Amino acid sequence: MADLHLPGTLAPLFHDLPRRLEIDAATVGEAIERLDERWPGMQDRLCEVGPKLRAHIHVYVDRERAGLETAVGEHSRIDVIAAISGG
């Protein structure tokens, strides 16, 4: 199973959401679907209609920038990063 790391900004929005978990998915999009099955509303937080990742969400698989179609290996690391801006 892939090792998935989530941003801390999601924790207050979803009860019992860990920052790190193992997930069984073939693509980034499938991983997000699995998250949404367990924490309804997660896909809406990470994706726009299309579907595509929201502009402020960056996903990396094994340190390479990824999209929803990016393949995920059994031993991959998936990092979901929420960009934060301010002044």
PyMOL Python script that loads the backbone (N, CA, C, O; Angstrom):
from pymol import cmd

cmd.read_pdbstr("""\
ATOM      1  N   MET A   1       0.829  -1.185   0.000  1.00  0.00           N
ATOM      2  CA  MET A   1       0.000   0.000   0.000  1.00  0.00           C
ATOM      3  C   MET A   1       0.872   1.247   0.000  1.00  0.00           C
ATOM      4  O   MET A   1       1.966   1.254   0.564  1.00  0.00           O
ATOM      5  N   ALA A   2       0.382   2.287  -0.632  1.00  0.00           N
ATOM      6  CA  ALA A   2       1.109   3.553  -0.699  1.00  0.00           C
ATOM      7  C   ALA A   2       1.025   4.277   0.641  1.00  0.00           C
ATOM      8  O   ALA A   2       0.072   4.100   1.400  1.00  0.00           O
ATOM      9  N   ASP A   3       2.024   5.081   0.914  1.00  0.00           N
ATOM     10  CA  ASP A   3       2.114   5.879   2.129  1.00  0.00           C
ATOM     11  C   ASP A   3       1.638   7.291   1.788  1.00  0.00           C
ATOM     12  O   ASP A   3       2.299   7.990   1.020  1.00  0.00           O
ATOM     13  N   LEU A   4       0.503   7.723   2.344  1.00  0.00           N
ATOM     14  CA  LEU A   4      -0.111   9.004   2.012  1.00  0.00           C
ATOM     15  C   LEU A   4       0.064   9.984   3.157  1.00  0.00           C
ATOM     16  O   LEU A   4      -0.247   9.667   4.305  1.00  0.00           O
ATOM     17  N   HIS A   5       0.563  11.179   2.844  1.00  0.00           N
ATOM     18  CA  HIS A   5       0.766  12.238   3.830  1.00  0.00           C
ATOM     19  C   HIS A   5      -0.144  13.408   3.481  1.00  0.00           C
ATOM     20  O   HIS A   5      -0.144  13.888   2.348  1.00  0.00           O
ATOM     21  N   LEU A   6      -0.925  13.868   4.469  1.00  0.00           N
ATOM     22  CA  LEU A   6      -1.900  14.937   4.257  1.00  0.00           C
ATOM     23  C   LEU A   6      -1.503  16.198   5.014  1.00  0.00           C
ATOM     24  O   LEU A   6      -0.807  16.122   6.026  1.00  0.00           O
ATOM     25  N   PRO A   7      -1.944  17.362   4.526  1.00  0.00           N
ATOM     26  CA  PRO A   7      -1.620  18.609   5.221  1.00  0.00           C
ATOM     27  C   PRO A   7      -2.429  18.748   6.510  1.00  0.00           C
ATOM     28  O   PRO A   7      -3.564  18.280   6.598  1.00  0.00           O
ATOM     29  N   GLY A   8      -1.837  19.387   7.489  1.00  0.00           N
ATOM     30  CA  GLY A   8      -2.510  19.610   8.766  1.00  0.00           C
ATOM     31  C   GLY A   8      -3.742  20.488   8.659  1.00  0.00           C
ATOM     32  O   GLY A   8      -4.597  20.463   9.544  1.00  0.00           O
ATOM     33  N   THR A   9      -3.848  21.261   7.591  1.00  0.00           N
ATOM     34  CA  THR A   9      -4.999  22.150   7.421  1.00  0.00           C
ATOM     35  C   THR A   9      -6.304  21.378   7.232  1.00  0.00           C
ATOM     36  O   THR A   9      -7.380  21.946   7.420  1.00  0.00           O
ATOM     37  N   LEU A  10      -6.234  20.102   6.866  1.00  0.00           N
ATOM     38  CA  LEU A  10      -7.444  19.300   6.677  1.00  0.00           C
ATOM     39  C   LEU A  10      -7.949  18.687   7.983  1.00  0.00           C
ATOM     40  O   LEU A  10      -9.135  18.376   8.096  1.00  0.00           O
ATOM     41  N   ALA A  11      -7.085  18.513   8.949  1.00  0.00           N
ATOM     42  CA  ALA A  11      -7.442  17.819  10.189  1.00  0.00           C
ATOM     43  C   ALA A  11      -8.643  18.431  10.911  1.00  0.00           C
ATOM     44  O   ALA A  11      -9.498  17.677  11.376  1.00  0.00           O
ATOM     45  N   PRO A  12      -8.756  19.753  11.031  1.00  0.00           N
ATOM     46  CA  PRO A  12      -9.921  20.310  11.727  1.00  0.00           C
ATOM     47  C   PRO A  12     -11.248  20.094  10.983  1.00  0.00           C
ATOM     48  O   PRO A  12     -12.320  20.225  11.575  1.00  0.00           O
ATOM     49  N   LEU A  13     -11.175  19.771   9.714  1.00  0.00           N
ATOM     50  CA  LEU A  13     -12.384  19.632   8.898  1.00  0.00           C
ATOM     51  C   LEU A  13     -12.947  18.216   8.873  1.00  0.00           C
ATOM     52  O   LEU A  13     -14.116  18.018   8.541  1.00  0.00           O
ATOM     53  N   PHE A  14     -12.116  17.226   9.224  1.00  0.00           N
ATOM     54  CA  PHE A  14     -12.523  15.828   9.120  1.00  0.00           C
ATOM     55  C   PHE A  14     -12.162  15.089  10.406  1.00  0.00           C
ATOM     56  O   PHE A  14     -10.991  14.997  10.772  1.00  0.00           O
ATOM     57  N   HIS A  15     -13.177  14.567  11.084  1.00  0.00           N
ATOM     58  CA  HIS A  15     -13.004  13.876  12.361  1.00  0.00           C
ATOM     59  C   HIS A  15     -12.079  12.664  12.214  1.00  0.00           C
ATOM     60  O   HIS A  15     -12.257  11.839  11.318  1.00  0.00           O
ATOM     61  N   ASP A  16     -11.109  12.572  13.089  1.00  0.00           N
ATOM     62  CA  ASP A  16     -10.169  11.436  13.147  1.00  0.00           C
ATOM     63  C   ASP A  16      -9.308  11.275  11.902  1.00  0.00           C
ATOM     64  O   ASP A  16      -8.851  10.171  11.605  1.00  0.00           O
ATOM     65  N   LEU A  17      -9.083  12.351  11.180  1.00  0.00           N
ATOM     66  CA  LEU A  17      -8.223  12.280   9.990  1.00  0.00           C
ATOM     67  C   LEU A  17      -6.759  12.273  10.423  1.00  0.00           C
ATOM     68  O   LEU A  17      -6.297  13.231  11.043  1.00  0.00           O
ATOM     69  N   PRO A  18      -6.021  11.205  10.106  1.00  0.00           N
ATOM     70  CA  PRO A  18      -4.596  11.192  10.444  1.00  0.00           C
ATOM     71  C   PRO A  18      -3.796  12.013   9.436  1.00  0.00           C
ATOM     72  O   PRO A  18      -4.261  12.256   8.323  1.00  0.00           O
ATOM     73  N   ARG A  19      -2.621  12.431   9.815  1.00  0.00           N
ATOM     74  CA  ARG A  19      -1.734  13.149   8.889  1.00  0.00           C
ATOM     75  C   ARG A  19      -1.069  12.173   7.926  1.00  0.00           C
ATOM     76  O   ARG A  19      -0.668  12.559   6.828  1.00  0.00           O
ATOM     77  N   ARG A  20      -0.952  10.915   8.331  1.00  0.00           N
ATOM     78  CA  ARG A  20      -0.303   9.889   7.509  1.00  0.00           C
ATOM     79  C   ARG A  20      -1.124   8.614   7.592  1.00  0.00           C
ATOM     80  O   ARG A  20      -1.574   8.221   8.668  1.00  0.00           O
ATOM     81  N   LEU A  21      -1.317   7.964   6.431  1.00  0.00           N
ATOM     82  CA  LEU A  21      -2.016   6.693   6.406  1.00  0.00           C
ATOM     83  C   LEU A  21      -1.582   5.886   5.197  1.00  0.00           C
ATOM     84  O   LEU A  21      -1.017   6.428   4.246  1.00  0.00           O
ATOM     85  N   GLU A  22      -1.847   4.600   5.238  1.00  0.00           N
ATOM     86  CA  GLU A  22      -1.574   3.731   4.094  1.00  0.00           C
ATOM     87  C   GLU A  22      -2.854   3.612   3.289  1.00  0.00           C
ATOM     88  O   GLU A  22      -3.947   3.513   3.847  1.00  0.00           O
ATOM     89  N   ILE A  23      -2.707   3.621   1.959  1.00  0.00           N
ATOM     90  CA  ILE A  23      -3.879   3.590   1.092  1.00  0.00           C
ATOM     91  C   ILE A  23      -3.618   2.686  -0.102  1.00  0.00           C
ATOM     92  O   ILE A  23      -2.512   2.658  -0.642  1.00  0.00           O
ATOM     93  N   ASP A  24      -4.638   1.952  -0.506  1.00  0.00           N
ATOM     94  CA  ASP A  24      -4.547   1.043  -1.643  1.00  0.00           C
ATOM     95  C   ASP A  24      -5.216   1.718  -2.832  1.00  0.00           C
ATOM     96  O   ASP A  24      -6.443   1.809  -2.887  1.00  0.00           O
ATOM     97  N   ALA A  25      -4.417   2.192  -3.781  1.00  0.00           N
ATOM     98  CA  ALA A  25      -4.943   2.899  -4.953  1.00  0.00           C
ATOM     99  C   ALA A  25      -3.956   2.769  -6.100  1.00  0.00           C
ATOM    100  O   ALA A  25      -2.748   2.667  -5.884  1.00  0.00           O
ATOM    101  N   ALA A  26      -4.481   2.772  -7.328  1.00  0.00           N
ATOM    102  CA  ALA A  26      -3.635   2.665  -8.519  1.00  0.00           C
ATOM    103  C   ALA A  26      -3.212   4.025  -9.053  1.00  0.00           C
ATOM    104  O   ALA A  26      -2.197   4.133  -9.742  1.00  0.00           O
ATOM    105  N   THR A  27      -3.987   5.072  -8.739  1.00  0.00           N
ATOM    106  CA  THR A  27      -3.681   6.433  -9.200  1.00  0.00           C
ATOM    107  C   THR A  27      -3.950   7.422  -8.068  1.00  0.00           C
ATOM    108  O   THR A  27      -4.567   7.080  -7.059  1.00  0.00           O
ATOM    109  N   VAL A  28      -3.478   8.646  -8.254  1.00  0.00           N
ATOM    110  CA  VAL A  28      -3.753   9.711  -7.286  1.00  0.00           C
ATOM    111  C   VAL A  28      -5.259   9.936  -7.179  1.00  0.00           C
ATOM    112  O   VAL A  28      -5.788  10.074  -6.076  1.00  0.00           O
ATOM    113  N   GLY A  29      -5.949   9.972  -8.313  1.00  0.00           N
ATOM    114  CA  GLY A  29      -7.395  10.167  -8.304  1.00  0.00           C
ATOM    115  C   GLY A  29      -8.118   9.092  -7.515  1.00  0.00           C
ATOM    116  O   GLY A  29      -9.061   9.383  -6.779  1.00  0.00           O
ATOM    117  N   GLU A  30      -7.679   7.857  -7.666  1.00  0.00           N
ATOM    118  CA  GLU A  30      -8.283   6.752  -6.920  1.00  0.00           C
ATOM    119  C   GLU A  30      -7.996   6.889  -5.428  1.00  0.00           C
ATOM    120  O   GLU A  30      -8.852   6.570  -4.602  1.00  0.00           O
ATOM    121  N   ALA A  31      -6.813   7.355  -5.079  1.00  0.00           N
ATOM    122  CA  ALA A  31      -6.481   7.576  -3.668  1.00  0.00           C
ATOM    123  C   ALA A  31      -7.418   8.622  -3.062  1.00  0.00           C
ATOM    124  O   ALA A  31      -7.885   8.463  -1.934  1.00  0.00           O
ATOM    125  N   ILE A  32      -7.690   9.683  -3.807  1.00  0.00           N
ATOM    126  CA  ILE A  32      -8.606  10.720  -3.324  1.00  0.00           C
ATOM    127  C   ILE A  32     -10.022  10.159  -3.191  1.00  0.00           C
ATOM    128  O   ILE A  32     -10.733  10.497  -2.244  1.00  0.00           O
ATOM    129  N   GLU A  33     -10.432   9.318  -4.118  1.00  0.00           N
ATOM    130  CA  GLU A  33     -11.750   8.671  -4.014  1.00  0.00           C
ATOM    131  C   GLU A  33     -11.836   7.820  -2.751  1.00  0.00           C
ATOM    132  O   GLU A  33     -12.858   7.832  -2.065  1.00  0.00           O
ATOM    133  N   ARG A  34     -10.774   7.085  -2.440  1.00  0.00           N
ATOM    134  CA  ARG A  34     -10.744   6.253  -1.228  1.00  0.00           C
ATOM    135  C   ARG A  34     -10.856   7.130   0.022  1.00  0.00           C
ATOM    136  O   ARG A  34     -11.570   6.788   0.965  1.00  0.00           O
ATOM    137  N   LEU A  35     -10.143   8.266   0.020  1.00  0.00           N
ATOM    138  CA  LEU A  35     -10.249   9.193   1.147  1.00  0.00           C
ATOM    139  C   LEU A  35     -11.680   9.695   1.298  1.00  0.00           C
ATOM    140  O   LEU A  35     -12.200   9.785   2.410  1.00  0.00           O
ATOM    141  N   ASP A  36     -12.315  10.022   0.172  1.00  0.00           N
ATOM    142  CA  ASP A  36     -13.677  10.555   0.189  1.00  0.00           C
ATOM    143  C   ASP A  36     -14.687   9.512   0.678  1.00  0.00           C
ATOM    144  O   ASP A  36     -15.704   9.867   1.273  1.00  0.00           O
ATOM    145  N   GLU A  37     -14.413   8.239   0.433  1.00  0.00           N
ATOM    146  CA  GLU A  37     -15.288   7.174   0.941  1.00  0.00           C
ATOM    147  C   GLU A  37     -15.270   7.147   2.464  1.00  0.00           C
ATOM    148  O   GLU A  37     -16.297   6.914   3.102  1.00  0.00           O
ATOM    149  N   ARG A  38     -14.109   7.384   3.034  1.00  0.00           N
ATOM    150  CA  ARG A  38     -13.972   7.337   4.494  1.00  0.00           C
ATOM    151  C   ARG A  38     -14.296   8.671   5.146  1.00  0.00           C
ATOM    152  O   ARG A  38     -14.863   8.709   6.237  1.00  0.00           O
ATOM    153  N   TRP A  39     -13.936   9.771   4.480  1.00  0.00           N
ATOM    154  CA  TRP A  39     -14.197  11.118   4.979  1.00  0.00           C
ATOM    155  C   TRP A  39     -14.961  11.894   3.906  1.00  0.00           C
ATOM    156  O   TRP A  39     -14.353  12.618   3.117  1.00  0.00           O
ATOM    157  N   PRO A  40     -16.284  11.748   3.872  1.00  0.00           N
ATOM    158  CA  PRO A  40     -17.084  12.425   2.841  1.00  0.00           C
ATOM    159  C   PRO A  40     -16.810  13.931   2.800  1.00  0.00           C
ATOM    160  O   PRO A  40     -16.740  14.597   3.833  1.00  0.00           O
ATOM    161  N   GLY A  41     -16.658  14.441   1.589  1.00  0.00           N
ATOM    162  CA  GLY A  41     -16.349  15.852   1.396  1.00  0.00           C
ATOM    163  C   GLY A  41     -14.886  16.105   1.090  1.00  0.00           C
ATOM    164  O   GLY A  41     -14.516  17.198   0.661  1.00  0.00           O
ATOM    165  N   MET A  42     -14.047  15.095   1.310  1.00  0.00           N
ATOM    166  CA  MET A  42     -12.609  15.249   1.063  1.00  0.00           C
ATOM    167  C   MET A  42     -12.330  15.559  -0.404  1.00  0.00           C
ATOM    168  O   MET A  42     -11.510  16.425  -0.710  1.00  0.00           O
ATOM    169  N   GLN A  43     -13.005  14.861  -1.308  1.00  0.00           N
ATOM    170  CA  GLN A  43     -12.760  15.087  -2.732  1.00  0.00           C
ATOM    171  C   GLN A  43     -13.103  16.524  -3.117  1.00  0.00           C
ATOM    172  O   GLN A  43     -12.401  17.127  -3.930  1.00  0.00           O
ATOM    173  N   ASP A  44     -14.165  17.079  -2.548  1.00  0.00           N
ATOM    174  CA  ASP A  44     -14.531  18.469  -2.832  1.00  0.00           C
ATOM    175  C   ASP A  44     -13.471  19.445  -2.342  1.00  0.00           C
ATOM    176  O   ASP A  44     -13.265  20.493  -2.955  1.00  0.00           O
ATOM    177  N   ARG A  45     -12.801  19.120  -1.255  1.00  0.00           N
ATOM    178  CA  ARG A  45     -11.739  19.987  -0.721  1.00  0.00           C
ATOM    179  C   ARG A  45     -10.487  19.948  -1.591  1.00  0.00           C
ATOM    180  O   ARG A  45      -9.756  20.936  -1.670  1.00  0.00           O
ATOM    181  N   LEU A  46     -10.233  18.812  -2.244  1.00  0.00           N
ATOM    182  CA  LEU A  46      -9.001  18.639  -3.010  1.00  0.00           C
ATOM    183  C   LEU A  46      -9.171  18.843  -4.512  1.00  0.00           C
ATOM    184  O   LEU A  46      -8.209  19.172  -5.205  1.00  0.00           O
ATOM    185  N   CYS A  47     -10.390  18.649  -5.019  1.00  0.00           N
ATOM    186  CA  CYS A  47     -10.613  18.677  -6.472  1.00  0.00           C
ATOM    187  C   CYS A  47     -11.718  19.646  -6.868  1.00  0.00           C
ATOM    188  O   CYS A  47     -12.634  19.932  -6.097  1.00  0.00           O
ATOM    189  N   GLU A  48     -11.598  20.143  -8.101  1.00  0.00           N
ATOM    190  CA  GLU A  48     -12.633  20.954  -8.730  1.00  0.00           C
ATOM    191  C   GLU A  48     -13.402  20.067  -9.698  1.00  0.00           C
ATOM    192  O   GLU A  48     -13.034  18.918  -9.943  1.00  0.00           O
ATOM    193  N   VAL A  49     -14.477  20.624 -10.241  1.00  0.00           N
ATOM    194  CA  VAL A  49     -15.232  19.931 -11.285  1.00  0.00           C
ATOM    195  C   VAL A  49     -14.299  19.704 -12.459  1.00  0.00           C
ATOM    196  O   VAL A  49     -13.482  20.566 -12.784  1.00  0.00           O
ATOM    197  N   GLY A  50     -14.411  18.591 -13.073  1.00  0.00           N
ATOM    198  CA  GLY A  50     -13.553  18.296 -14.234  1.00  0.00           C
ATOM    199  C   GLY A  50     -13.275  16.821 -14.387  1.00  0.00           C
ATOM    200  O   GLY A  50     -13.471  16.308 -15.489  1.00  0.00           O
ATOM    201  N   PRO A  51     -12.846  16.115 -13.407  1.00  0.00           N
ATOM    202  CA  PRO A  51     -12.246  16.619 -12.170  1.00  0.00           C
ATOM    203  C   PRO A  51     -10.784  16.998 -12.380  1.00  0.00           C
ATOM    204  O   PRO A  51     -10.101  16.463 -13.253  1.00  0.00           O
ATOM    205  N   LYS A  52     -10.336  17.919 -11.570  1.00  0.00           N
ATOM    206  CA  LYS A  52      -8.922  18.297 -11.551  1.00  0.00           C
ATOM    207  C   LYS A  52      -8.594  18.792 -10.155  1.00  0.00           C
ATOM    208  O   LYS A  52      -9.484  19.193  -9.404  1.00  0.00           O
ATOM    209  N   LEU A  53      -7.319  18.762  -9.811  1.00  0.00           N
ATOM    210  CA  LEU A  53      -6.900  19.242  -8.502  1.00  0.00           C
ATOM    211  C   LEU A  53      -7.162  20.737  -8.396  1.00  0.00           C
ATOM    212  O   LEU A  53      -6.994  21.471  -9.370  1.00  0.00           O
ATOM    213  N   ARG A  54      -7.569  21.183  -7.226  1.00  0.00           N
ATOM    214  CA  ARG A  54      -7.750  22.621  -7.002  1.00  0.00           C
ATOM    215  C   ARG A  54      -6.399  23.317  -7.163  1.00  0.00           C
ATOM    216  O   ARG A  54      -5.348  22.710  -6.957  1.00  0.00           O
ATOM    217  N   ALA A  55      -6.441  24.586  -7.529  1.00  0.00           N
ATOM    218  CA  ALA A  55      -5.218  25.338  -7.829  1.00  0.00           C
ATOM    219  C   ALA A  55      -4.254  25.386  -6.643  1.00  0.00           C
ATOM    220  O   ALA A  55      -3.040  25.410  -6.840  1.00  0.00           O
ATOM    221  N   HIS A  56      -4.771  25.399  -5.429  1.00  0.00           N
ATOM    222  CA  HIS A  56      -3.902  25.512  -4.247  1.00  0.00           C
ATOM    223  C   HIS A  56      -3.460  24.155  -3.689  1.00  0.00           C
ATOM    224  O   HIS A  56      -2.766  24.096  -2.674  1.00  0.00           O
ATOM    225  N   ILE A  57      -3.861  23.074  -4.348  1.00  0.00           N
ATOM    226  CA  ILE A  57      -3.476  21.729  -3.906  1.00  0.00           C
ATOM    227  C   ILE A  57      -2.399  21.179  -4.835  1.00  0.00           C
ATOM    228  O   ILE A  57      -2.581  21.123  -6.051  1.00  0.00           O
ATOM    229  N   HIS A  58      -1.290  20.781  -4.254  1.00  0.00           N
ATOM    230  CA  HIS A  58      -0.191  20.183  -5.017  1.00  0.00           C
ATOM    231  C   HIS A  58       0.022  18.764  -4.496  1.00  0.00           C
ATOM    232  O   HIS A  58       0.067  18.529  -3.289  1.00  0.00           O
ATOM    233  N   VAL A  59       0.152  17.832  -5.423  1.00  0.00           N
ATOM    234  CA  VAL A  59       0.364  16.434  -5.053  1.00  0.00           C
ATOM    235  C   VAL A  59       1.678  15.966  -5.672  1.00  0.00           C
ATOM    236  O   VAL A  59       1.992  16.272  -6.822  1.00  0.00           O
ATOM    237  N   TYR A  60       2.429  15.222  -4.879  1.00  0.00           N
ATOM    238  CA  TYR A  60       3.694  14.652  -5.335  1.00  0.00           C
ATOM    239  C   TYR A  60       3.662  13.149  -5.076  1.00  0.00           C
ATOM    240  O   TYR A  60       3.247  12.704  -4.006  1.00  0.00           O
ATOM    241  N   VAL A  61       4.102  12.380  -6.056  1.00  0.00           N
ATOM    242  CA  VAL A  61       4.265  10.937  -5.891  1.00  0.00           C
ATOM    243  C   VAL A  61       5.753  10.652  -6.030  1.00  0.00           C
ATOM    244  O   VAL A  61       6.356  10.899  -7.074  1.00  0.00           O
ATOM    245  N   ASP A  62       6.325  10.133  -4.969  1.00  0.00           N
ATOM    246  CA  ASP A  62       7.764   9.857  -4.935  1.00  0.00           C
ATOM    247  C   ASP A  62       8.572  11.086  -5.343  1.00  0.00           C
ATOM    248  O   ASP A  62       9.519  10.998  -6.124  1.00  0.00           O
ATOM    249  N   ARG A  63       8.174  12.239  -4.792  1.00  0.00           N
ATOM    250  CA  ARG A  63       8.847  13.539  -4.957  1.00  0.00           C
ATOM    251  C   ARG A  63       8.705  14.161  -6.337  1.00  0.00           C
ATOM    252  O   ARG A  63       9.381  15.143  -6.643  1.00  0.00           O
ATOM    253  N   GLU A  64       7.837  13.605  -7.175  1.00  0.00           N
ATOM    254  CA  GLU A  64       7.577  14.163  -8.509  1.00  0.00           C
ATOM    255  C   GLU A  64       6.170  14.740  -8.530  1.00  0.00           C
ATOM    256  O   GLU A  64       5.233  14.113  -8.034  1.00  0.00           O
ATOM    257  N   ARG A  65       6.014  15.936  -9.103  1.00  0.00           N
ATOM    258  CA  ARG A  65       4.694  16.575  -9.207  1.00  0.00           C
ATOM    259  C   ARG A  65       3.740  15.624  -9.915  1.00  0.00           C
ATOM    260  O   ARG A  65       4.108  15.001 -10.911  1.00  0.00           O
ATOM    261  N   ALA A  66       2.525  15.509  -9.411  1.00  0.00           N
ATOM    262  CA  ALA A  66       1.573  14.523  -9.917  1.00  0.00           C
ATOM    263  C   ALA A  66       0.205  15.138 -10.171  1.00  0.00           C
ATOM    264  O   ALA A  66      -0.147  16.177  -9.611  1.00  0.00           O
ATOM    265  N   GLY A  67      -0.555  14.469 -11.030  1.00  0.00           N
ATOM    266  CA  GLY A  67      -1.943  14.817 -11.298  1.00  0.00           C
ATOM    267  C   GLY A  67      -2.833  13.650 -10.914  1.00  0.00           C
ATOM    268  O   GLY A  67      -2.354  12.642 -10.395  1.00  0.00           O
ATOM    269  N   LEU A  68      -4.110  13.784 -11.163  1.00  0.00           N
ATOM    270  CA  LEU A  68      -5.056  12.735 -10.786  1.00  0.00           C
ATOM    271  C   LEU A  68      -4.793  11.413 -11.490  1.00  0.00           C
ATOM    272  O   LEU A  68      -5.093  10.351 -10.946  1.00  0.00           O
ATOM    273  N   GLU A  69      -4.233  11.468 -12.696  1.00  0.00           N
ATOM    274  CA  GLU A  69      -3.990  10.252 -13.471  1.00  0.00           C
ATOM    275  C   GLU A  69      -2.654   9.596 -13.155  1.00  0.00           C
ATOM    276  O   GLU A  69      -2.372   8.505 -13.650  1.00  0.00           O
ATOM    277  N   THR A  70      -1.833  10.237 -12.344  1.00  0.00           N
ATOM    278  CA  THR A  70      -0.506   9.708 -12.035  1.00  0.00           C
ATOM    279  C   THR A  70      -0.614   8.361 -11.319  1.00  0.00           C
ATOM    280  O   THR A  70      -1.369   8.207 -10.359  1.00  0.00           O
ATOM    281  N   ALA A  71       0.154   7.398 -11.807  1.00  0.00           N
ATOM    282  CA  ALA A  71       0.160   6.059 -11.210  1.00  0.00           C
ATOM    283  C   ALA A  71       0.801   6.082  -9.829  1.00  0.00           C
ATOM    284  O   ALA A  71       1.724   6.851  -9.559  1.00  0.00           O
ATOM    285  N   VAL A  72       0.289   5.223  -8.971  1.00  0.00           N
ATOM    286  CA  VAL A  72       0.791   5.078  -7.608  1.00  0.00           C
ATOM    287  C   VAL A  72       1.230   3.631  -7.435  1.00  0.00           C
ATOM    288  O   VAL A  72       0.445   2.708  -7.652  1.00  0.00           O
ATOM    289  N   GLY A  73       2.474   3.436  -7.048  1.00  0.00           N
ATOM    290  CA  GLY A  73       2.983   2.091  -6.818  1.00  0.00           C
ATOM    291  C   GLY A  73       2.689   1.610  -5.409  1.00  0.00           C
ATOM    292  O   GLY A  73       2.303   2.385  -4.534  1.00  0.00           O
ATOM    293  N   GLU A  74       2.880   0.323  -5.210  1.00  0.00           N
ATOM    294  CA  GLU A  74       2.607  -0.282  -3.906  1.00  0.00           C
ATOM    295  C   GLU A  74       3.448   0.338  -2.794  1.00  0.00           C
ATOM    296  O   GLU A  74       3.008   0.406  -1.647  1.00  0.00           O
ATOM    297  N   HIS A  75       4.645   0.788  -3.125  1.00  0.00           N
ATOM    298  CA  HIS A  75       5.540   1.363  -2.122  1.00  0.00           C
ATOM    299  C   HIS A  75       5.751   2.862  -2.332  1.00  0.00           C
ATOM    300  O   HIS A  75       6.724   3.429  -1.835  1.00  0.00           O
ATOM    301  N   SER A  76       4.851   3.498  -3.059  1.00  0.00           N
ATOM    302  CA  SER A  76       4.975   4.933  -3.329  1.00  0.00           C
ATOM    303  C   SER A  76       4.663   5.761  -2.091  1.00  0.00           C
ATOM    304  O   SER A  76       3.973   5.321  -1.171  1.00  0.00           O
ATOM    305  N   ARG A  77       5.195   6.969  -2.104  1.00  0.00           N
ATOM    306  CA  ARG A  77       4.851   7.974  -1.101  1.00  0.00           C
ATOM    307  C   ARG A  77       4.083   9.071  -1.825  1.00  0.00           C
ATOM    308  O   ARG A  77       4.556   9.615  -2.823  1.00  0.00           O
ATOM    309  N   ILE A  78       2.904   9.391  -1.320  1.00  0.00           N
ATOM    310  CA  ILE A  78       2.070  10.459  -1.871  1.00  0.00           C
ATOM    311  C   ILE A  78       2.042  11.590  -0.855  1.00  0.00           C
ATOM    312  O   ILE A  78       1.674  11.385   0.302  1.00  0.00           O
ATOM    313  N   ASP A  79       2.428  12.777  -1.287  1.00  0.00           N
ATOM    314  CA  ASP A  79       2.367  13.961  -0.432  1.00  0.00           C
ATOM    315  C   ASP A  79       1.341  14.922  -0.998  1.00  0.00           C
ATOM    316  O   ASP A  79       1.424  15.310  -2.164  1.00  0.00           O
ATOM    317  N   VAL A  80       0.374  15.306  -0.178  1.00  0.00           N
ATOM    318  CA  VAL A  80      -0.620  16.307  -0.557  1.00  0.00           C
ATOM    319  C   VAL A  80      -0.252  17.584   0.184  1.00  0.00           C
ATOM    320  O   VAL A  80      -0.180  17.606   1.413  1.00  0.00           O
ATOM    321  N   ILE A  81      -0.021  18.652  -0.582  1.00  0.00           N
ATOM    322  CA  ILE A  81       0.410  19.930  -0.023  1.00  0.00           C
ATOM    323  C   ILE A  81      -0.650  20.977  -0.329  1.00  0.00           C
ATOM    324  O   ILE A  81      -1.077  21.119  -1.475  1.00  0.00           O
ATOM    325  N   ALA A  82      -1.071  21.705   0.689  1.00  0.00           N
ATOM    326  CA  ALA A  82      -2.007  22.813   0.491  1.00  0.00           C
ATOM    327  C   ALA A  82      -1.210  24.107   0.534  1.00  0.00           C
ATOM    328  O   ALA A  82      -0.642  24.462   1.567  1.00  0.00           O
ATOM    329  N   ALA A  83      -1.171  24.811  -0.592  1.00  0.00           N
ATOM    330  CA  ALA A  83      -0.448  26.081  -0.656  1.00  0.00           C
ATOM    331  C   ALA A  83      -1.188  27.117   0.186  1.00  0.00           C
ATOM    332  O   ALA A  83      -2.416  27.191   0.159  1.00  0.00           O
ATOM    333  N   ILE A  84      -0.440  27.901   0.920  1.00  0.00           N
ATOM    334  CA  ILE A  84      -1.012  28.942   1.765  1.00  0.00           C
ATOM    335  C   ILE A  84      -0.376  30.262   1.366  1.00  0.00           C
ATOM    336  O   ILE A  84       0.845  30.368   1.248  1.00  0.00           O
ATOM    337  N   SER A  85      -1.213  31.260   1.161  1.00  0.00           N
ATOM    338  CA  SER A  85      -0.675  32.577   0.815  1.00  0.00           C
ATOM    339  C   SER A  85      -1.108  33.574   1.876  1.00  0.00           C
ATOM    340  O   SER A  85      -2.047  33.333   2.635  1.00  0.00           O
ATOM    341  N   GLY A  86      -0.435  34.650   1.912  1.00  0.00           N
ATOM    342  CA  GLY A  86      -0.767  35.687   2.886  1.00  0.00           C
ATOM    343  C   GLY A  86       0.161  36.868   2.715  1.00  0.00           C
ATOM    344  O   GLY A  86       1.069  36.850   1.884  1.00  0.00           O
ATOM    345  N   GLY A  87      -0.068  37.846   3.474  1.00  0.00           N
ATOM    346  CA  GLY A  87       0.766  39.024   3.311  1.00  0.00           C
ATOM    347  C   GLY A  87       1.106  39.690   4.586  1.00  0.00           C
ATOM    348  O   GLY A  87       1.808  40.701   4.587  1.00  0.00           O
TER     349      GLY A  87
END
""", "prot")
cmd.dss("prot")
cmd.show_as("cartoon", "prot")
cmd.util.cbc("prot")
cmd.orient("prot")
